[in-house]
Amino acid sequence: MAAEVYHQAIGTWQSNSYLNNFNHHQKLRNNLVRLAARDFTSSNGLSRRSNRSGQRNCSIIRSLASQTSVVDPVLFPSRSKAGDTYKKSNEAALILIRHGESLWNEKNLFTGCVDVPLSKKGIDEAIEAGKRISSIPVDVIFTSALIRAQMTAMLAMTQHRRGKVPIIMHNESEQARSWSQVFSEDTKKQSIPVIAAWQLNERMYGELQGLNKQETADRYGKEQVHEWRRSYDIPPPNGESLEMCAQRAVAYFRDQIEPELLSGKNVMISAHGNSLRSIIMYLDKLTSQEVISLELSTGIPMLYISKRGDSLGGGVP
């Protein structure tokens, strides 16, 4: 019954060659459905449902122009046969994960684009995130260029039931591509390409990077620091605003990630609070006022599902 509710709730989109890129973007945005892990919380009113024994509870959240609302809960077995998955061949999945806690998160320091690794807690969060998505096939992984996002993706995939190995693609030079080449077709089939992109980096916090957040608030005032951190278009000194971060992150999503989804591939993005908020703003059509109140917990996966099919209801393989 839960599966029936799930398939009734999700929208459909076509990937016909005659549609232009604009229509592809609009169709993907209009028909993606978000599943929020059961302990995902945010300040924009997402509700939590109780969890039944032995089952993982997710809530289907339909993307609307100016709000997100819970439609129905979907229950997936927490553990079943090794090959089991809810994934259907005519669906594409988009998994978003904010990296686990970093060592500078732990120390309450502004991190931004400084390349800091995960803390012990962050490692545990990444592994737990992997357990939550272990049944969902993953075809390609996108991460930022920062180690905390890459560690989160790699650690998460150690928990995956399919046992495929994530391999970072080195395309920074012809030599790097040549030296990292895989020559076994069987090995390729058991691997997942990982593409690192600076466009998915956290927003650059400028002169705040490395400063203690509480000491910075004491120095500049809580209101000023809050404005730098939570306004949409006001950057910190010599840094990026959320708007500036969104310009690069969303452009990359449209150019590099959406084509993968439209081709039917399952995509995981391991990135940061602000780059992911930017992508969610784009997908959920949030306003600049709505996105600044959106909070993403570290290490909690979010899942968007898009069901492809013929608009007339036939011809699905």
One Martini backbone bead per residue (centre of mass of N, CA, C, O) as a GRO file, in nm:
protein
  317
    1MET     BB    1   0.058   0.063  -0.021
    2ALA     BB    2   0.296   0.256   0.001
    3ALA     BB    3   0.383   0.224  -0.296
    4GLU     BB    4   0.124   0.338  -0.416
    5VAL     BB    5   0.139   0.617  -0.291
    6TYR     BB    6   0.412   0.690  -0.410
    7HIS     BB    7   0.333   0.662  -0.718
    8GLN     BB    8   0.101   0.874  -0.702
    9ALA     BB    9   0.267   1.127  -0.596
   10ILE     BB   10   0.450   1.127  -0.822
   11GLY     BB   11   0.580   1.264  -1.086
   12THR     BB   12   0.622   1.347  -1.435
   13TRP     BB   13   0.870   1.309  -1.703
   14GLN     BB   14   1.022   1.407  -1.997
   15SER     BB   15   1.294   1.311  -2.258
   16ASN     BB   16   1.255   1.458  -2.522
   17SER     BB   17   1.438   1.580  -2.789
   18TYR     BB   18   1.246   1.836  -2.861
   19LEU     BB   19   1.325   1.952  -2.604
   20ASN     BB   20   1.443   2.204  -2.449
   21ASN     BB   21   1.636   2.308  -2.193
   22PHE     BB   22   1.420   2.466  -2.047
   23ASN     BB   23   1.212   2.236  -2.029
   24HIS     BB   24   1.388   2.048  -1.873
   25HIS     BB   25   1.422   2.221  -1.623
   26GLN     BB   26   1.119   2.262  -1.559
   27LYS     BB   27   1.039   1.962  -1.540
   28LEU     BB   28   1.229   1.880  -1.316
   29ARG     BB   29   1.133   2.087  -1.104
   30ASN     BB   30   0.816   2.015  -1.113
   31ASN     BB   31   0.871   1.673  -1.053
   32LEU     BB   32   1.018   1.675  -0.811
   33VAL     BB   33   1.069   1.475  -0.516
   34ARG     BB   34   1.089   1.491  -0.165
   35LEU     BB   35   1.289   1.306   0.066
   36ALA     BB   36   1.292   1.296   0.414
   37ALA     BB   37   1.452   1.219   0.661
   38ARG     BB   38   1.322   1.153   0.972
   39ASP     BB   39   1.555   1.365   1.112
   40PHE     BB   40   1.474   1.599   0.944
   41THR     BB   41   1.527   1.952   0.993
   42SER     BB   42   1.349   2.269   0.975
   43SER     BB   43   1.230   2.616   0.941
   44ASN     BB   44   0.993   2.539   0.699
   45GLY     BB   45   0.784   2.300   0.815
   46LEU     BB   46   0.887   2.024   0.839
   47SER     BB   47   0.774   1.714   0.906
   48ARG     BB   48   0.735   1.448   1.138
   49ARG     BB   49   0.739   1.096   1.153
   50SER     BB   50   0.674   0.815   1.274
   51ASN     BB   51   0.837   0.505   1.364
   52ARG     BB   52   0.847   0.191   1.272
   53SER     BB   53   0.925  -0.114   1.325
   54GLY     BB   54   1.180  -0.185   1.090
   55GLN     BB   55   1.147   0.113   0.969
   56ARG     BB   56   1.188   0.365   0.729
   57ASN     BB   57   1.110   0.709   0.750
   58CYS     BB   58   0.954   0.894   0.494
   59SER     BB   59   0.879   1.205   0.328
   60ILE     BB   60   0.676   1.335   0.103
   61ILE     BB   61   0.786   1.623  -0.093
   62ARG     BB   62   0.645   1.875  -0.261
   63SER     BB   63   0.716   2.095  -0.506
   64LEU     BB   64   0.677   2.440  -0.477
   65ALA     BB   65   0.685   2.769  -0.543
   66SER     BB   66   0.662   2.863  -0.199
   67GLN     BB   67   0.642   2.557  -0.091
   68THR     BB   68   0.648   2.285   0.149
   69SER     BB   69   0.469   1.967   0.163
   70VAL     BB   70   0.324   1.710   0.311
   71VAL     BB   71   0.179   1.415   0.191
   72ASP     BB   72   0.336   1.127   0.250
   73PRO     BB   73   0.435   0.844   0.383
   74VAL     BB   74   0.735   0.636   0.345
   75LEU     BB   75   0.811   0.290   0.367
   76PHE     BB   76   1.120   0.131   0.438
   77PRO     BB   77   1.316  -0.114   0.466
   78SER     BB   78   1.599  -0.143   0.659
   79ARG     BB   79   1.607  -0.464   0.598
   80SER     BB   80   1.691  -0.677   0.331
   81LYS     BB   81   1.767  -0.785   0.064
   82ALA     BB   82   2.054  -0.704  -0.089
   83GLY     BB   83   1.898  -0.624  -0.379
   84ASP     BB   84   1.701  -0.440  -0.263
   85THR     BB   85   1.471  -0.189  -0.408
   86TYR     BB   86   1.263   0.083  -0.494
   87LYS     BB   87   1.388   0.112  -0.759
   88LYS     BB   88   1.309   0.217  -1.077
   89SER     BB   89   1.383   0.231  -1.417
   90ASN     BB   90   1.190   0.515  -1.440
   91GLU     BB   91   1.392   0.643  -1.226
   92ALA     BB   92   1.530   0.932  -1.063
   93ALA     BB   93   1.795   1.012  -0.836
   94LEU     BB   94   1.846   1.267  -0.572
   95ILE     BB   95   2.122   1.316  -0.356
   96LEU     BB   96   2.156   1.504  -0.053
   97ILE     BB   97   2.467   1.602   0.125
   98ARG     BB   98   2.580   1.718   0.408
   99HIS     BB   99   2.843   1.734   0.557
  100GLY     BB  100   3.005   1.654   0.809
  101GLU     BB  101   3.156   1.732   1.073
  102SER     BB  102   3.404   1.952   1.137
  103LEU     BB  103   3.673   2.071   1.305
  104TRP     BB  104   3.555   2.370   1.285
  105ASN     BB  105   3.275   2.316   1.383
  106GLU     BB  106   3.370   2.215   1.662
  107LYS     BB  107   3.524   2.513   1.711
  108ASN     BB  108   3.349   2.753   1.594
  109LEU     BB  109   3.443   2.811   1.292
  110PHE     BB  110   3.504   2.970   1.014
  111THR     BB  111   3.540   2.813   0.694
  112GLY     BB  112   3.440   2.773   0.407
  113CYS     BB  113   3.727   2.731   0.183
  114VAL     BB  114   3.857   2.574   0.392
  115ASP     BB  115   4.048   2.264   0.413
  116VAL     BB  116   3.861   2.061   0.622
  117PRO     BB  117   3.814   1.800   0.808
  118LEU     BB  118   3.670   1.564   0.976
  119SER     BB  119   3.533   1.462   1.245
  120LYS     BB  120   3.437   1.211   1.433
  121LYS     BB  121   3.141   1.284   1.406
  122GLY     BB  122   3.147   1.318   1.095
  123ILE     BB  123   3.216   1.026   1.032
  124ASP     BB  124   2.962   0.906   1.161
  125GLU     BB  125   2.759   1.064   0.984
  126ALA     BB  126   2.850   0.947   0.711
  127ILE     BB  127   2.791   0.652   0.776
  128GLU     BB  128   2.490   0.692   0.842
  129ALA     BB  129   2.412   0.803   0.567
  130GLY     BB  130   2.486   0.544   0.413
  131LYS     BB  131   2.269   0.364   0.547
  132ARG     BB  132   2.017   0.530   0.442
  133ILE     BB  133   2.127   0.481   0.115
  134SER     BB  134   2.198   0.166   0.057
  135SER     BB  135   1.941   0.106  -0.156
  136ILE     BB  136   2.044   0.330  -0.350
  137PRO     BB  137   2.129   0.379  -0.648
  138VAL     BB  138   2.457   0.478  -0.784
  139ASP     BB  139   2.617   0.642  -1.069
  140VAL     BB  140   2.689   0.941  -0.956
  141ILE     BB  141   2.931   1.175  -0.812
  142PHE     BB  142   2.913   1.489  -0.643
  143THR     BB  143   3.159   1.727  -0.540
  144SER     BB  144   3.350   1.910  -0.394
  145ALA     BB  145   3.690   2.029  -0.343
  146LEU     BB  146   3.642   1.942  -0.049
  147ILE     BB  147   3.725   1.707   0.188
  148ARG     BB  148   3.458   1.686   0.358
  149ALA     BB  149   3.281   1.600   0.114
  150GLN     BB  150   3.451   1.358   0.016
  151MET     BB  151   3.446   1.194   0.276
  152THR     BB  152   3.141   1.160   0.291
  153ALA     BB  153   3.104   1.004   0.030
  154MET     BB  154   3.301   0.769   0.084
  155LEU     BB  155   3.183   0.671   0.355
  156ALA     BB  156   2.895   0.620   0.259
  157MET     BB  157   2.976   0.397   0.038
  158THR     BB  158   3.068   0.171   0.246
  159GLN     BB  159   2.740   0.103   0.302
  160HIS     BB  160   2.676  -0.016   0.037
  161ARG     BB  161   2.521  -0.296  -0.103
  162ARG     BB  162   2.682  -0.303  -0.389
  163GLY     BB  163   3.002  -0.233  -0.352
  164LYS     BB  164   3.095   0.009  -0.488
  165VAL     BB  165   3.361   0.211  -0.616
  166PRO     BB  166   3.479   0.515  -0.553
  167ILE     BB  167   3.609   0.742  -0.816
  168ILE     BB  168   3.821   0.988  -0.877
  169MET     BB  169   3.823   1.228  -1.115
  170HIS     BB  170   4.108   1.327  -1.324
  171ASN     BB  171   4.077   1.646  -1.517
  172GLU     BB  172   4.320   1.864  -1.487
  173SER     BB  173   4.474   1.671  -1.695
  174GLU     BB  174   4.601   1.464  -1.924
  175GLN     BB  175   4.781   1.307  -1.730
  176ALA     BB  176   4.568   1.250  -1.514
  177ARG     BB  177   4.382   1.089  -1.696
  178SER     BB  178   4.588   0.874  -1.786
  179TRP     BB  179   4.689   0.771  -1.496
  180SER     BB  180   4.363   0.709  -1.400
  181GLN     BB  181   4.309   0.477  -1.572
  182VAL     BB  182   4.074   0.220  -1.662
  183PHE     BB  183   4.105  -0.121  -1.820
  184SER     BB  184   3.859  -0.257  -1.678
  185GLU     BB  185   3.532  -0.331  -1.734
  186ASP     BB  186   3.457  -0.471  -1.470
  187THR     BB  187   3.560  -0.246  -1.284
  188LYS     BB  188   3.384  -0.019  -1.393
  189LYS     BB  189   3.109  -0.159  -1.307
  190GLN     BB  190   3.231  -0.137  -0.988
  191SER     BB  191   3.205   0.178  -1.031
  192ILE     BB  192   3.212   0.532  -0.920
  193PRO     BB  193   3.197   0.837  -1.024
  194VAL     BB  194   3.392   1.124  -0.906
  195ILE     BB  195   3.303   1.472  -0.907
  196ALA     BB  196   3.496   1.757  -0.869
  197ALA     BB  197   3.370   2.093  -0.768
  198TRP     BB  198   3.407   2.425  -0.690
  199GLN     BB  199   3.104   2.518  -0.732
  200LEU     BB  200   3.024   2.337  -0.456
  201ASN     BB  201   3.127   2.509  -0.263
  202GLU     BB  202   3.147   2.689  -0.018
  203ARG     BB  203   3.115   2.980   0.087
  204MET     BB  204   3.302   3.265   0.096
  205TYR     BB  205   3.404   3.429   0.409
  206GLY     BB  206   3.661   3.565   0.400
  207GLU     BB  207   3.760   3.741   0.689
  208LEU     BB  208   3.618   3.502   0.869
  209GLN     BB  209   3.816   3.292   0.824
  210GLY     BB  210   3.903   3.132   1.137
  211LEU     BB  211   3.694   3.254   1.310
  212ASN     BB  212   3.523   3.299   1.587
  213LYS     BB  213   3.189   3.334   1.620
  214GLN     BB  214   3.165   3.466   1.901
  215GLU     BB  215   3.396   3.675   1.874
  216THR     BB  216   3.273   3.813   1.625
  217ALA     BB  217   3.012   3.905   1.765
  218ASP     BB  218   3.156   4.075   1.984
  219ARG     BB  219   3.301   4.270   1.778
  220TYR     BB  220   3.045   4.338   1.558
  221GLY     BB  221   2.790   4.201   1.630
  222LYS     BB  222   2.515   4.011   1.597
  223GLU     BB  223   2.370   4.156   1.361
  224GLN     BB  224   2.604   4.160   1.160
  225VAL     BB  225   2.663   3.854   1.152
  226HIS     BB  226   2.378   3.771   1.073
  227GLU     BB  227   2.382   3.919   0.803
  228TRP     BB  228   2.620   3.764   0.678
  229ARG     BB  229   2.490   3.469   0.720
  230ARG     BB  230   2.150   3.529   0.642
  231SER     BB  231   2.167   3.680   0.404
  232TYR     BB  232   2.148   3.695   0.051
  233ASP     BB  233   2.321   3.989  -0.051
  234ILE     BB  234   2.536   3.993   0.199
  235PRO     BB  235   2.863   4.011   0.240
  236PRO     BB  236   3.140   3.955   0.365
  237PRO     BB  237   3.445   4.049   0.389
  238ASN     BB  238   3.566   3.943   0.094
  239GLY     BB  239   3.306   3.777   0.011
  240GLU     BB  240   3.020   3.577  -0.004
  241SER     BB  241   2.712   3.544  -0.093
  242LEU     BB  242   2.447   3.350  -0.148
  243GLU     BB  243   2.398   3.457  -0.431
  244MET     BB  244   2.686   3.398  -0.539
  245CYS     BB  245   2.680   3.095  -0.481
  246ALA     BB  246   2.427   3.030  -0.655
  247GLN     BB  247   2.534   3.102  -0.933
  248ARG     BB  248   2.745   2.866  -0.945
  249ALA     BB  249   2.583   2.615  -0.845
  250VAL     BB  250   2.340   2.626  -1.044
  251ALA     BB  251   2.496   2.630  -1.307
  252TYR     BB  252   2.625   2.352  -1.261
  253PHE     BB  253   2.370   2.189  -1.227
  254ARG     BB  254   2.250   2.248  -1.509
  255ASP     BB  255   2.507   2.159  -1.685
  256GLN     BB  256   2.600   1.870  -1.523
  257ILE     BB  257   2.349   1.727  -1.360
  258GLU     BB  258   2.080   1.728  -1.514
  259PRO     BB  259   2.165   1.544  -1.754
  260GLU     BB  260   2.188   1.290  -1.577
  261LEU     BB  261   1.892   1.280  -1.486
  262LEU     BB  262   1.762   1.288  -1.777
  263SER     BB  263   1.911   0.998  -1.841
  264GLY     BB  264   1.851   0.824  -1.551
  265LYS     BB  265   2.042   0.895  -1.333
  266ASN     BB  266   2.194   0.850  -1.025
  267VAL     BB  267   2.248   1.116  -0.784
  268MET     BB  268   2.517   1.244  -0.585
  269ILE     BB  269   2.549   1.514  -0.338
  270SER     BB  270   2.844   1.644  -0.181
  271ALA     BB  271   2.829   1.922   0.040
  272HIS     BB  272   2.692   2.237   0.141
  273GLY     BB  273   2.488   2.448   0.289
  274ASN     BB  274   2.489   2.674   0.056
  275SER     BB  275   2.497   2.504  -0.206
  276LEU     BB  276   2.239   2.338  -0.132
  277ARG     BB  277   2.044   2.570  -0.088
  278SER     BB  278   2.062   2.666  -0.380
  279ILE     BB  279   1.947   2.409  -0.511
  280ILE     BB  280   1.682   2.403  -0.352
  281MET     BB  281   1.582   2.674  -0.448
  282TYR     BB  282   1.560   2.583  -0.743
  283LEU     BB  283   1.378   2.326  -0.713
  284ASP     BB  284   1.157   2.472  -0.499
  285LYS     BB  285   1.115   2.776  -0.556
  286LEU     BB  286   1.250   2.972  -0.372
  287THR     BB  287   1.292   3.239  -0.200
  288SER     BB  288   1.512   3.450  -0.052
  289GLN     BB  289   1.356   3.433   0.223
  290GLU     BB  290   1.328   3.120   0.248
  291VAL     BB  291   1.632   3.026   0.225
  292ILE     BB  292   1.749   3.169   0.490
  293SER     BB  293   1.568   2.953   0.679
  294LEU     BB  294   1.730   2.715   0.578
  295GLU     BB  295   1.813   2.406   0.735
  296LEU     BB  296   2.105   2.187   0.739
  297SER     BB  297   2.203   1.894   0.834
  298THR     BB  298   2.450   1.700   0.918
  299GLY     BB  299   2.434   1.392   0.750
  300ILE     BB  300   2.147   1.439   0.600
  301PRO     BB  301   1.955   1.300   0.378
  302MET     BB  302   1.824   1.390   0.055
  303LEU     BB  303   1.537   1.305  -0.161
  304TYR     BB  304   1.494   1.293  -0.511
  305ILE     BB  305   1.218   1.215  -0.733
  306SER     BB  306   1.192   1.094  -1.078
  307LYS     BB  307   0.938   1.016  -1.312
  308ARG     BB  308   0.943   0.851  -1.600
  309GLY     BB  309   0.730   0.910  -1.897
  310ASP     BB  310   0.450   0.886  -2.065
  311SER     BB  311   0.189   1.113  -2.086
  312LEU     BB  312  -0.014   0.869  -2.191
  313GLY     BB  313   0.085   0.590  -2.025
  314GLY     BB  314   0.295   0.468  -2.229
  315GLY     BB  315   0.600   0.287  -2.305
  316VAL     BB  316   0.709   0.156  -2.051
  317PRO     BB  317   0.973  -0.069  -1.982
   0.00000   0.00000   0.00000
